[in-house]
Amino acid sequence: MRFSKRPPVDTQALEDASGVVLHARDLNAQGRQGMIFGPLDMDLAPRQLAVIHGPAGAGKSALLLALSGRFRRTRGTLIIDGIDAMAEPYRAIHRTSVARIADYVVPEDRLTLNESLAERCHLDAVNLKTAESRVRQIEEIVGFRIDRSCEFEQLEAIERAVTSLALAMLRETKVVVIDDADVMVPHNQQRLLFEMFSKLTELDDSTIIAATVDDDMAPPGSLDVELPAHNRAHAVKDIHGNKDVDGNSRDPEAPEVTQIPLEGEEENTEPEVDTKTDSAPDEETEYNTPTENAHTDDCPRR
């Protein structure tokens, strides 16, 4: 059995995180071959959408697991809904939910939506009556209803993404993460996809963090996080300028964290992150195993 000493609660970070759902500073993870992602800083307010994008192998899935409190290699400061996720990871996990992460968490293709609903209720210890009430709220928010006798694999790509989020939100949660959110979604539907994601944050005044291939359809007010490609020099296409706030050249390999301005606001062209990251391929995923449902297997808490 492996024991690890938890750091004390960072009271200063808790103060700094006042008013936001997620507060991260110098968040990073390293593996045997080097940096997996980060370091990066980010703050997400209630009802805010974050879009993480970058090439395959950039660490998007690992970062999603970290932001939901489920990646053991994570270092830095992470406050989730007023809880220090480094000092109290299992308390923080109860405030987060995973809709889809690579092959680790994904709805079963051959299950009907009713069966998927029952499965998620079992995994998240949610009463079926409570889940039905949440589903009705979600349907009202997104403005459509899907036939629950359909199997998951029969749904369109945009429906699969929204349904995955809905299943993850059957219990109250403050941070929801979804991987490959726009995969197979036609480009002309991606704006609608992000609009529905934004609407879903209204349910619990939560934040939704989506890993995507593209970010050009992200709505105004979203947080844009661009991860660099590993093992390629100058891999990040710098679309926000290549100077820091002091006018110095930035490290082209550093993650880009950009606030997409609200409509009518002037876009901030200065990047918020100016920290060099080492290049390395993704490591095998490690995650914190929660205790909420007393799982003894190695499946990550959804």
Buried (B, 14 or more C-beta within 10 A) or exposed (E): EEEEEEEEBBEEBBEBBEEBBBBBBEBBBBBEBBBBBBBBBBBBBBBBBBBBBBBEBBBBBBBBBBBBBBBBBBBBBBBBBBBBBBBBBBBBBBBBBBBBBBEBBBBEEEBBBEBBBBBBBEBBEBEEEEBEEBBEBBEEBBEEEBEEEBBBEBBEBBBBBBBBBBBBBBBBBBBBBBBBBBEEBEEEBBEBBBBBBBBBBEBBEBBBBBBBBEBEBBBEBBBBBBBBBBEEEEBBEBEBEEBBEEEEEBBBBBBBBBBBBEEEEEEEEEBBBBBEBEBBEBBEBBBBBBEEEEEEEEEBBB
